Amino acid sequence: MTQSSSEQLRSVVVGVGSYLPKRIVSNHDLEQTVDTTDSWIVQRTGIKQRHIAGDDERTSTLGLAAAKAALANAGLTAKDIDLVIVATSTPDYVFPSVATQIQAGLGMTHGAAFDIQAVCSGFVFGVTTADKFLRSGSHRRAVVIGAETFSRLLDWTDRTTCVLFGDGAGAIVLEAQTPDGTPNAPGVLTSHLRSDGRHFEKLYVDGGPSSTRGVGHLRMAGKDVFRHAVGMVADVVTDAFAATGTTAADLDWFVPHQANRRIIDASAEKLGIAPGKVVVTVDRHANTSAASIPLALAVACADGRIKKGDLVMIEAMGGGFTWGSVLIRW
């Protein structure tokens, strides 16, 4: 690339794609295997169903399908991409990375590929990282993927966690472009990332190669996570508004991490974002961790809600704790 100044370039979304496993597990299905009810799940989470990966599907399988869909949507091929970033907490292997597997699946033998682990905030961290690469001029186009098979981390006898999660993958293609100088030039406008490792025991997996030498299961203190989530989300979204001189009224769409309908509603209310501007897919996808935001973006783009020129806020909070926001002019 000829341009190298971050002031000359913006990371523009040029493609969106997604993939969901064919198997759907409804709340009524879960009633048959765990002590819960459809009404209990819907009332407390807003979730009605989730997709579960088949035995022949891995995180890389889902991510590759989403990446191919995003490239097709952008009218590009793998040869046009020089950066692959995958946000995931459920890699196929300890190593190599899911990103390199997807790179190989795309037929790429050039560029760079690596994973990011920030749990449910992973896609926000991934977009932010790709933006830094593209604005620096070192890379031209990136595929950023959120892909998860959280069903493989769940204790299916624990009704407080197994009803919350699902599997899936979403992806966007970002391209470095020189802004045209107009007020509504497209691209990533600002990003804000945070983490606080003191909250480890509120949301974690009780296993790993260096501790138990096994995978473990997801453990969560739900009330504590809820209490922290709303304030943390408001923190980074408010920072994004301050950095760009915008307000909630300027937003066209608010696309939050799809963890829990009550968290989504409480966050939007606290920020003064009108309910009609909030994209919600948690009812059909459940919590797909790093995949939830790109899956929601794909839905809202496909049905015509998100259009060129729209101002879109994405945000997430996840284990660690990690949290962050990205404001994008579509």
C-alpha atoms as a printed R data frame, in Angstrom:
    type eleno elety resid chain resno       x       y      z
1   ATOM     1    CA   MET     A     1   0.000   0.000  0.000
2   ATOM     2    CA   THR     A     2   1.186   3.518 -0.761
3   ATOM     3    CA   GLN     A     3  -0.543   5.282  2.113
4   ATOM     4    CA   SER     A     4   0.944   4.737  5.555
5   ATOM     5    CA   SER     A     5  -0.586   7.469  7.730
6   ATOM     6    CA   SER     A     6  -3.453   6.435  9.973
7   ATOM     7    CA   GLU     A     7  -5.021   9.845  9.186
8   ATOM     8    CA   GLN     A     8  -5.285   8.917  5.501
9   ATOM     9    CA   LEU     A     9  -7.023   5.578  5.843
10  ATOM    10    CA   ARG     A    10 -10.191   4.105  7.311
11  ATOM    11    CA   SER     A    11 -11.286   0.501  7.727
12  ATOM    12    CA   VAL     A    12 -14.501   0.155  5.753
13  ATOM    13    CA   VAL     A    13 -16.930  -2.779  5.986
14  ATOM    14    CA   VAL     A    14 -17.331  -4.178  2.468
15  ATOM    15    CA   GLY     A    15 -18.812  -7.611  3.201
16  ATOM    16    CA   VAL     A    16 -20.760  -9.533  5.844
17  ATOM    17    CA   GLY     A    17 -21.438 -13.258  6.189
18  ATOM    18    CA   SER     A    18 -22.573 -15.887  8.657
19  ATOM    19    CA   TYR     A    19 -23.092 -19.572  9.226
20  ATOM    20    CA   LEU     A    20 -25.308 -21.453 11.674
21  ATOM    21    CA   PRO     A    21 -25.348 -25.220 12.250
22  ATOM    22    CA   LYS     A    22 -28.457 -26.932 10.924
23  ATOM    23    CA   ARG     A    23 -29.405 -28.512 14.245
24  ATOM    24    CA   ILE     A    24 -31.767 -26.333 16.283
25  ATOM    25    CA   VAL     A    25 -32.435 -27.085 19.957
26  ATOM    26    CA   SER     A    26 -35.528 -25.378 21.353
27  ATOM    27    CA   ASN     A    27 -36.327 -24.633 24.962
28  ATOM    28    CA   HIS     A    28 -38.929 -27.378 24.797
29  ATOM    29    CA   ASP     A    29 -36.203 -29.813 23.749
30  ATOM    30    CA   LEU     A    30 -34.185 -28.833 26.822
31  ATOM    31    CA   GLU     A    31 -37.218 -29.433 29.036
32  ATOM    32    CA   GLN     A    32 -36.765 -33.121 28.234
33  ATOM    33    CA   THR     A    33 -33.177 -33.300 29.514
34  ATOM    34    CA   VAL     A    34 -32.782 -30.716 32.286
35  ATOM    35    CA   ASP     A    35 -34.955 -29.255 35.053
36  ATOM    36    CA   THR     A    36 -36.146 -26.126 33.274
37  ATOM    37    CA   THR     A    37 -39.095 -24.745 31.324
38  ATOM    38    CA   ASP     A    38 -39.551 -22.683 28.194
39  ATOM    39    CA   SER     A    39 -41.278 -19.923 30.150
40  ATOM    40    CA   TRP     A    40 -38.455 -19.754 32.720
41  ATOM    41    CA   ILE     A    41 -35.799 -19.415 30.017
42  ATOM    42    CA   VAL     A    42 -37.723 -16.843 27.966
43  ATOM    43    CA   GLN     A    43 -38.632 -14.718 30.984
44  ATOM    44    CA   ARG     A    44 -35.067 -14.520 32.281
45  ATOM    45    CA   THR     A    45 -33.076 -14.463 29.035
46  ATOM    46    CA   GLY     A    46 -35.301 -13.924 26.002
47  ATOM    47    CA   ILE     A    47 -33.862 -17.082 24.426
48  ATOM    48    CA   LYS     A    48 -36.216 -19.424 22.560
49  ATOM    49    CA   GLN     A    49 -33.778 -21.645 20.678
50  ATOM    50    CA   ARG     A    50 -30.119 -22.152 19.811
51  ATOM    51    CA   HIS     A    51 -28.084 -23.844 17.044
52  ATOM    52    CA   ILE     A    52 -25.768 -26.706 18.028
53  ATOM    53    CA   ALA     A    53 -22.834 -27.874 15.919
54  ATOM    54    CA   GLY     A    54 -22.962 -31.401 14.556
55  ATOM    55    CA   ASP     A    55 -20.344 -34.046 15.241
56  ATOM    56    CA   ASP     A    56 -18.767 -33.268 11.868
57  ATOM    57    CA   GLU     A    57 -18.538 -29.522 12.570
58  ATOM    58    CA   ARG     A    58 -15.775 -27.680 14.378
59  ATOM    59    CA   THR     A    59 -15.189 -24.019 15.122
60  ATOM    60    CA   SER     A    60 -12.997 -23.797 12.017
61  ATOM    61    CA   THR     A    61 -15.790 -25.385  9.933
62  ATOM    62    CA   LEU     A    62 -18.268 -22.723 11.011
63  ATOM    63    CA   GLY     A    63 -15.755 -19.892 10.666
64  ATOM    64    CA   LEU     A    64 -14.678 -20.941  7.184
65  ATOM    65    CA   ALA     A    65 -18.284 -20.996  5.977
66  ATOM    66    CA   ALA     A    66 -18.902 -17.520  7.433
67  ATOM    67    CA   ALA     A    67 -15.691 -16.188  5.885
68  ATOM    68    CA   LYS     A    68 -16.631 -17.533  2.455
69  ATOM    69    CA   ALA     A    69 -20.079 -15.950  2.752
70  ATOM    70    CA   ALA     A    70 -18.552 -12.578  3.710
71  ATOM    71    CA   LEU     A    71 -16.120 -12.707  0.798
72  ATOM    72    CA   ALA     A    72 -18.947 -13.542 -1.608
73  ATOM    73    CA   ASN     A    73 -20.969 -10.647 -0.198
74  ATOM    74    CA   ALA     A    74 -17.984  -8.344 -0.774
75  ATOM    75    CA   GLY     A    75 -17.407  -9.637 -4.301
76  ATOM    76    CA   LEU     A    76 -13.869 -10.628 -3.344
77  ATOM    77    CA   THR     A    77 -11.797 -13.810 -3.245
78  ATOM    78    CA   ALA     A    78  -9.152 -15.108 -0.866
79  ATOM    79    CA   LYS     A    79  -6.390 -13.641 -3.017
80  ATOM    80    CA   ASP     A    80  -7.738 -10.163 -2.157
81  ATOM    81    CA   ILE     A    81  -7.261 -10.745  1.601
82  ATOM    82    CA   ASP     A    82  -3.976 -10.369  3.467
83  ATOM    83    CA   LEU     A    83  -5.150 -10.659  7.085
84  ATOM    84    CA   VAL     A    84  -7.369 -13.209  8.853
85  ATOM    85    CA   ILE     A    85  -8.330 -12.651 12.495
86  ATOM    86    CA   VAL     A    86 -10.521 -15.131 14.359
87  ATOM    87    CA   ALA     A    87 -12.098 -14.342 17.717
88  ATOM    88    CA   THR     A    88 -12.850 -17.563 19.576
89  ATOM    89    CA   SER     A    89 -12.691 -19.246 22.974
90  ATOM    90    CA   THR     A    90 -13.390 -22.685 21.531
91  ATOM    91    CA   PRO     A    91 -10.521 -23.511 19.139
92  ATOM    92    CA   ASP     A    92 -10.347 -26.895 17.447
93  ATOM    93    CA   TYR     A    93  -6.915 -27.464 18.962
94  ATOM    94    CA   VAL     A    94  -4.660 -25.833 21.539
95  ATOM    95    CA   PHE     A    95  -2.646 -24.999 18.435
96  ATOM    96    CA   PRO     A    96  -2.517 -24.281 15.547
97  ATOM    97    CA   SER     A    97  -4.901 -21.345 15.557
98  ATOM    98    CA   VAL     A    98  -8.358 -21.513 14.033
99  ATOM    99    CA   ALA     A    99  -7.333 -18.572 11.847
100 ATOM   100    CA   THR     A   100  -4.568 -20.527 10.129
101 ATOM   101    CA   GLN     A   101  -6.973 -23.408  9.513
102 ATOM   102    CA   ILE     A   102  -9.436 -21.005  7.912
103 ATOM   103    CA   GLN     A   103  -6.604 -19.410  5.950
104 ATOM   104    CA   ALA     A   104  -5.746 -22.838  4.550
105 ATOM   105    CA   GLY     A   105  -9.414 -23.574  3.896
106 ATOM   106    CA   LEU     A   106  -9.645 -20.390  1.846
107 ATOM   107    CA   GLY     A   107  -6.628 -21.473 -0.185
108 ATOM   108    CA   MET     A   108  -4.454 -18.645  1.115
109 ATOM   109    CA   THR     A   109  -0.697 -19.073  1.274
110 ATOM   110    CA   HIS     A   110  -0.006 -15.383  1.790
111 ATOM   111    CA   GLY     A   111  -0.731 -12.809  4.475
112 ATOM   112    CA   ALA     A   112  -1.069 -13.352  8.229
113 ATOM   113    CA   ALA     A   113  -3.619 -15.223 10.331
114 ATOM   114    CA   PHE     A   114  -4.063 -15.410 14.091
115 ATOM   115    CA   ASP     A   115  -6.655 -15.858 16.856
116 ATOM   116    CA   ILE     A   116  -7.816 -13.422 19.529
117 ATOM   117    CA   GLN     A   117  -9.182 -14.638 22.862
118 ATOM   118    CA   ALA     A   118 -11.380 -12.139 24.693
119 ATOM   119    CA   VAL     A   119 -14.380 -14.448 25.142
120 ATOM   120    CA   CYS     A   120 -17.663 -12.669 24.293
121 ATOM   121    CA   SER     A   121 -15.810  -9.415 23.554
122 ATOM   122    CA   GLY     A   122 -13.581 -11.188 21.055
123 ATOM   123    CA   PHE     A   123 -15.170  -9.824 17.896
124 ATOM   124    CA   VAL     A   124 -14.940  -6.239 19.182
125 ATOM   125    CA   PHE     A   125 -11.268  -6.833 20.023
126 ATOM   126    CA   GLY     A   126 -10.774  -8.431 16.600
127 ATOM   127    CA   VAL     A   127 -12.310  -5.530 14.670
128 ATOM   128    CA   THR     A   128 -10.224  -3.081 16.692
129 ATOM   129    CA   THR     A   129  -7.044  -5.038 15.982
130 ATOM   130    CA   ALA     A   130  -7.763  -5.316 12.255
131 ATOM   131    CA   ASP     A   131  -8.489  -1.586 12.154
132 ATOM   132    CA   LYS     A   132  -5.024  -0.844 13.535
133 ATOM   133    CA   PHE     A   133  -3.387  -3.027 10.869
134 ATOM   134    CA   LEU     A   134  -5.375  -1.488  8.027
135 ATOM   135    CA   ARG     A   135  -5.010   2.131  9.099
136 ATOM   136    CA   SER     A   136  -1.263   1.658  9.483
137 ATOM   137    CA   GLY     A   137  -1.027   0.789  5.804
138 ATOM   138    CA   SER     A   138   0.622  -2.577  6.446
139 ATOM   139    CA   HIS     A   139  -2.373  -4.583  5.187
140 ATOM   140    CA   ARG     A   140  -5.111  -3.881  2.689
141 ATOM   141    CA   ARG     A   141  -8.043  -6.147  3.509
142 ATOM   142    CA   ALA     A   142  -8.946  -8.271  6.520
143 ATOM   143    CA   VAL     A   143 -11.513 -10.923  7.283
144 ATOM   144    CA   VAL     A   144 -12.557 -10.697 10.937
145 ATOM   145    CA   ILE     A   145 -14.430 -13.764 12.148
146 ATOM   146    CA   GLY     A   146 -16.218 -14.616 15.364
147 ATOM   147    CA   ALA     A   147 -16.674 -18.392 15.592
148 ATOM   148    CA   GLU     A   148 -17.673 -20.585 18.516
149 ATOM   149    CA   THR     A   149 -18.765 -24.083 19.481
150 ATOM   150    CA   PHE     A   150 -19.671 -23.229 23.062
151 ATOM   151    CA   SER     A   151 -21.857 -26.334 23.282
152 ATOM   152    CA   ARG     A   152 -18.615 -28.265 23.829
153 ATOM   153    CA   LEU     A   153 -17.829 -26.294 26.991
154 ATOM   154    CA   LEU     A   154 -21.207 -26.713 28.638
155 ATOM   155    CA   ASP     A   155 -22.235 -28.893 31.553
156 ATOM   156    CA   TRP     A   156 -25.537 -30.074 30.118
157 ATOM   157    CA   THR     A   157 -26.811 -30.933 33.610
158 ATOM   158    CA   ASP     A   158 -26.352 -27.335 34.825
159 ATOM   159    CA   ARG     A   159 -29.614 -25.575 34.023
160 ATOM   160    CA   THR     A   160 -28.187 -22.155 34.920
161 ATOM   161    CA   THR     A   161 -25.695 -22.238 32.039
162 ATOM   162    CA   CYS     A   162 -26.592 -24.867 29.439
163 ATOM   163    CA   VAL     A   163 -29.751 -23.027 28.355
164 ATOM   164    CA   LEU     A   164 -27.842 -19.822 27.569
165 ATOM   165    CA   PHE     A   165 -25.419 -20.697 24.794
166 ATOM   166    CA   GLY     A   166 -25.326 -21.775 21.169
167 ATOM   167    CA   ASP     A   167 -22.918 -22.288 18.284
168 ATOM   168    CA   GLY     A   168 -22.314 -20.271 15.125
169 ATOM   169    CA   ALA     A   169 -20.011 -17.967 13.217
170 ATOM   170    CA   GLY     A   170 -20.139 -14.543 11.621
171 ATOM   171    CA   ALA     A   171 -17.611 -12.544  9.635
172 ATOM   172    CA   ILE     A   172 -16.971  -9.163  8.094
173 ATOM   173    CA   VAL     A   173 -14.513  -8.022  5.452
174 ATOM   174    CA   LEU     A   174 -12.718  -4.745  6.193
175 ATOM   175    CA   GLU     A   175 -10.911  -2.767  3.503
176 ATOM   176    CA   ALA     A   176  -8.500   0.138  3.959
177 ATOM   177    CA   GLN     A   177  -9.880   3.128  2.059
178 ATOM   178    CA   THR     A   178  -9.038   6.813  1.864
179 ATOM   179    CA   PRO     A   179 -12.020   8.858  3.160
180 ATOM   180    CA   ASP     A   180 -13.676  11.087  0.577
181 ATOM   181    CA   GLY     A   181 -13.751  14.039  2.940
182 ATOM   182    CA   THR     A   182 -17.515  14.068  3.450
183 ATOM   183    CA   PRO     A   183 -18.945  14.110  6.999
184 ATOM   184    CA   ASN     A   184 -20.458  10.642  6.590
185 ATOM   185    CA   ALA     A   185 -17.480   8.883  4.981
186 ATOM   186    CA   PRO     A   186 -17.675   5.167  5.844
187 ATOM   187    CA   GLY     A   187 -15.368   3.275  8.150
188 ATOM   188    CA   VAL     A   188 -14.471   2.503 11.741
189 ATOM   189    CA   LEU     A   189 -14.666   5.818 13.594
190 ATOM   190    CA   THR     A   190 -13.448   4.881 17.068
191 ATOM   191    CA   SER     A   191 -12.916   1.868 19.318
192 ATOM   192    CA   HIS     A   192 -12.563   1.489 23.075
193 ATOM   193    CA   LEU     A   193 -11.344  -1.654 24.825
194 ATOM   194    CA   ARG     A   194 -11.166  -2.505 28.535
195 ATOM   195    CA   SER     A   195 -10.326  -5.468 30.754
196 ATOM   196    CA   ASP     A   196 -10.211  -6.214 34.479
197 ATOM   197    CA   GLY     A   197  -8.800  -9.583 35.466
198 ATOM   198    CA   ARG     A   198 -10.012  -9.360 39.054
199 ATOM   199    CA   HIS     A   199 -13.381 -10.762 37.975
200 ATOM   200    CA   PHE     A   200 -12.035 -14.151 36.872
201 ATOM   201    CA   GLU     A   201 -14.291 -16.288 39.066
202 ATOM   202    CA   LYS     A   202 -17.513 -14.647 37.907
203 ATOM   203    CA   LEU     A   203 -17.277 -16.168 34.424
204 ATOM   204    CA   TYR     A   204 -14.709 -18.791 33.478
205 ATOM   205    CA   VAL     A   205 -14.040 -22.342 32.296
206 ATOM   206    CA   ASP     A   206 -12.769 -24.635 35.047
207 ATOM   207    CA   GLY     A   207 -10.122 -26.367 32.960
208 ATOM   208    CA   GLY     A   208  -7.171 -25.928 30.637
209 ATOM   209    CA   PRO     A   209  -3.889 -27.567 29.572
210 ATOM   210    CA   SER     A   210  -1.780 -25.820 32.227
211 ATOM   211    CA   SER     A   211  -4.208 -26.290 35.125
212 ATOM   212    CA   THR     A   212  -6.337 -29.433 34.871
213 ATOM   213    CA   ARG     A   213  -4.888 -30.742 31.601
214 ATOM   214    CA   GLY     A   214  -8.459 -30.973 30.366
215 ATOM   215    CA   VAL     A   215 -11.077 -28.755 28.739
216 ATOM   216    CA   GLY     A   216 -13.442 -28.142 31.658
217 ATOM   217    CA   HIS     A   217 -16.909 -26.614 31.774
218 ATOM   218    CA   LEU     A   218 -18.199 -23.068 31.734
219 ATOM   219    CA   ARG     A   219 -19.017 -21.642 35.164
220 ATOM   220    CA   MET     A   220 -20.841 -18.374 35.744
221 ATOM   221    CA   ALA     A   221 -22.159 -16.228 38.583
222 ATOM   222    CA   GLY     A   222 -25.077 -14.897 36.587
223 ATOM   223    CA   LYS     A   223 -26.250 -12.131 38.902
224 ATOM   224    CA   ASP     A   224 -22.742 -10.691 39.234
225 ATOM   225    CA   VAL     A   225 -22.210 -10.740 35.477
226 ATOM   226    CA   PHE     A   226 -25.516  -8.948 34.903
227 ATOM   227    CA   ARG     A   227 -24.685  -6.310 37.501
228 ATOM   228    CA   HIS     A   228 -21.318  -5.517 35.945
229 ATOM   229    CA   ALA     A   229 -22.380  -5.820 32.315
230 ATOM   230    CA   VAL     A   230 -24.746  -2.857 32.096
231 ATOM   231    CA   GLY     A   231 -22.315  -0.392 33.673
232 ATOM   232    CA   MET     A   232 -19.342  -1.630 31.656
233 ATOM   233    CA   VAL     A   233 -21.248  -1.417 28.379
234 ATOM   234    CA   ALA     A   234 -22.386   2.120 29.166
235 ATOM   235    CA   ASP     A   235 -18.778   3.088 29.959
236 ATOM   236    CA   VAL     A   236 -17.301   2.191 26.554
237 ATOM   237    CA   VAL     A   237 -20.305   3.340 24.529
238 ATOM   238    CA   THR     A   238 -20.257   6.738 26.254
239 ATOM   239    CA   ASP     A   239 -16.533   6.969 25.502
240 ATOM   240    CA   ALA     A   240 -17.263   6.316 21.821
241 ATOM   241    CA   PHE     A   241 -19.836   9.091 21.750
242 ATOM   242    CA   ALA     A   242 -17.430  11.500 23.426
243 ATOM   243    CA   ALA     A   243 -14.607  10.626 21.008
244 ATOM   244    CA   THR     A   244 -16.744  11.319 17.938
245 ATOM   245    CA   GLY     A   245 -19.033  14.097 19.142
246 ATOM   246    CA   THR     A   246 -22.088  11.908 18.598
247 ATOM   247    CA   THR     A   247 -24.987  10.940 20.837
248 ATOM   248    CA   ALA     A   248 -27.442   8.088 21.142
249 ATOM   249    CA   ALA     A   249 -29.831  10.085 18.960
250 ATOM   250    CA   ASP     A   250 -27.319   9.948 16.096
251 ATOM   251    CA   LEU     A   251 -27.168   6.148 16.085
252 ATOM   252    CA   ASP     A   252 -29.057   4.279 13.406
253 ATOM   253    CA   TRP     A   253 -28.393   0.858 14.927
254 ATOM   254    CA   PHE     A   254 -27.164  -0.519 18.233
255 ATOM   255    CA   VAL     A   255 -25.827  -4.071 17.798
256 ATOM   256    CA   PRO     A   256 -24.869  -5.413 21.231
257 ATOM   257    CA   HIS     A   257 -23.451  -8.762 22.222
258 ATOM   258    CA   GLN     A   258 -26.408 -11.119 22.377
259 ATOM   259    CA   ALA     A   259 -26.049 -12.587 25.858
260 ATOM   260    CA   ASN     A   260 -29.348 -11.898 27.545
261 ATOM   261    CA   ARG     A   261 -32.383  -9.837 26.497
262 ATOM   262    CA   ARG     A   262 -32.570  -8.183 29.910
263 ATOM   263    CA   ILE     A   263 -28.946  -6.981 29.667
264 ATOM   264    CA   ILE     A   264 -29.570  -5.686 26.138
265 ATOM   265    CA   ASP     A   265 -32.718  -3.800 27.179
266 ATOM   266    CA   ALA     A   266 -31.180  -2.397 30.368
267 ATOM   267    CA   SER     A   267 -28.067  -1.205 28.506
268 ATOM   268    CA   ALA     A   268 -30.082   0.500 25.769
269 ATOM   269    CA   GLU     A   269 -32.321   2.182 28.341
270 ATOM   270    CA   LYS     A   270 -29.361   3.448 30.361
271 ATOM   271    CA   LEU     A   271 -27.759   4.887 27.222
272 ATOM   272    CA   GLY     A   272 -30.982   6.454 25.966
273 ATOM   273    CA   ILE     A   273 -31.081   4.338 22.804
274 ATOM   274    CA   ALA     A   274 -34.572   3.874 21.397
275 ATOM   275    CA   PRO     A   275 -35.774   0.240 21.407
276 ATOM   276    CA   GLY     A   276 -36.440   0.397 17.662
277 ATOM   277    CA   LYS     A   277 -32.739   0.940 17.006
278 ATOM   278    CA   VAL     A   278 -31.612  -2.190 18.854
279 ATOM   279    CA   VAL     A   279 -30.808  -5.326 16.833
280 ATOM   280    CA   VAL     A   280 -31.808  -8.422 18.805
281 ATOM   281    CA   THR     A   281 -31.101 -12.000 17.734
282 ATOM   282    CA   VAL     A   282 -30.608 -13.650 21.132
283 ATOM   283    CA   ASP     A   283 -34.083 -15.185 20.870
284 ATOM   284    CA   ARG     A   284 -33.047 -17.385 17.915
285 ATOM   285    CA   HIS     A   285 -29.263 -17.719 18.372
286 ATOM   286    CA   ALA     A   286 -28.820 -17.640 22.189
287 ATOM   287    CA   ASN     A   287 -25.392 -16.483 23.375
288 ATOM   288    CA   THR     A   288 -22.814 -17.444 20.735
289 ATOM   289    CA   SER     A   289 -20.007 -15.542 22.484
290 ATOM   290    CA   ALA     A   290 -17.608 -13.961 19.956
291 ATOM   291    CA   ALA     A   291 -19.930 -14.947 17.096
292 ATOM   292    CA   SER     A   292 -22.986 -13.103 18.383
293 ATOM   293    CA   ILE     A   293 -22.275  -9.607 17.040
294 ATOM   294    CA   PRO     A   294 -21.282 -10.608 13.496
295 ATOM   295    CA   LEU     A   295 -24.263 -12.979 13.373
296 ATOM   296    CA   ALA     A   296 -26.537 -10.102 14.369
297 ATOM   297    CA   LEU     A   297 -24.875  -7.793 11.831
298 ATOM   298    CA   ALA     A   298 -25.449 -10.380  9.116
299 ATOM   299    CA   VAL     A   299 -29.134 -10.660  9.996
300 ATOM   300    CA   ALA     A   300 -29.645  -6.883 10.054
301 ATOM   301    CA   CYS     A   301 -27.800  -6.405  6.750
302 ATOM   302    CA   ALA     A   302 -29.665  -9.243  5.051
303 ATOM   303    CA   ASP     A   303 -33.097  -7.931  6.050
304 ATOM   304    CA   GLY     A   304 -32.257  -4.400  4.938
305 ATOM   305    CA   ARG     A   305 -32.092  -2.667  8.287
306 ATOM   306    CA   ILE     A   306 -28.392  -1.762  8.173
307 ATOM   307    CA   LYS     A   307 -27.720   0.264  5.031
308 ATOM   308    CA   LYS     A   308 -24.842   2.226  3.547
309 ATOM   309    CA   GLY     A   309 -24.294   5.432  5.502
310 ATOM   310    CA   ASP     A   310 -25.845   4.158  8.736
311 ATOM   311    CA   LEU     A   311 -24.099   4.807 12.050
312 ATOM   312    CA   VAL     A   312 -23.707   1.458 13.845
313 ATOM   313    CA   MET     A   313 -22.493   0.824 17.392
314 ATOM   314    CA   ILE     A   314 -21.258  -2.639 18.367
315 ATOM   315    CA   GLU     A   315 -20.367  -3.533 21.948
316 ATOM   316    CA   ALA     A   316 -19.712  -6.548 24.124
317 ATOM   317    CA   MET     A   317 -18.704  -7.703 27.560
318 ATOM   318    CA   GLY     A   318 -17.221 -11.105 28.348
319 ATOM   319    CA   GLY     A   319 -15.203 -13.230 30.724
320 ATOM   320    CA   GLY     A   320 -12.024 -11.801 32.095
321 ATOM   321    CA   PHE     A   321 -13.768  -9.359 32.394
322 ATOM   322    CA   THR     A   322 -13.263  -7.836 28.966
323 ATOM   323    CA   TRP     A   323 -15.463  -5.233 27.329
324 ATOM   324    CA   GLY     A   324 -15.373  -2.815 24.436
325 ATOM   325    CA   SER     A   325 -17.163  -0.826 21.744
326 ATOM   326    CA   VAL     A   326 -16.619   0.094 18.102
327 ATOM   327    CA   LEU     A   327 -18.514   2.841 16.284
328 ATOM   328    CA   ILE     A   328 -18.774   2.260 12.534
329 ATOM   329    CA   ARG     A   329 -20.139   4.362  9.682
330 ATOM   330    CA   TRP     A   330 -21.476   1.681  7.361
